[in-house]
């Protein structure tokens, strides 16, 4: 598992079937201090790493009380549009 920082990482999910292939993003929630997992589903590793970078930015903004940059805000809007 390549560790990107001390709080987040991206790794392959264990493969038990072709429909379960994909990536997991592991991170520690800054408010609850619990380890959390986000499953991206089947996508390219580059896309999973982009998601990882955006999640790292969210965590950093939360920890430092700083505003989100424009790129992160647009990424979040894309997630909302996709999930609606």
Residue pairs with C-beta under 8 A, 6 or more apart in sequence:
1 9
1 10
1 11
1 26
2 9
2 10
2 11
3 9
4 10
4 49
4 52
4 53
4 56
5 56
7 27
7 28
7 30
7 56
7 59
8 25
8 26
8 27
8 28
8 52
8 55
8 56
8 59
9 25
9 26
9 27
9 52
10 23
10 24
10 25
10 26
10 45
10 48
10 49
10 52
11 23
11 24
11 26
12 22
12 23
12 24
13 20
13 21
13 22
13 23
13 24
13 39
14 20
15 21
21 42
22 39
22 40
22 41
22 42
22 43
23 39
23 40
23 41
23 43
23 45
23 48
24 37
24 38
24 39
24 40
25 37
25 38
25 39
25 40
25 48
25 51
25 52
25 55
26 35
26 36
26 37
27 35
27 36
27 38
27 55
27 56
27 59
28 34
28 35
28 36
29 35
29 36
30 59
30 62
30 63
31 62
38 51
38 55
40 47
40 48
40 51
50 75
54 72
54 75
54 76
57 68
57 69
57 72
58 68
58 72
60 66
61 67
61 68
61 72
68 76
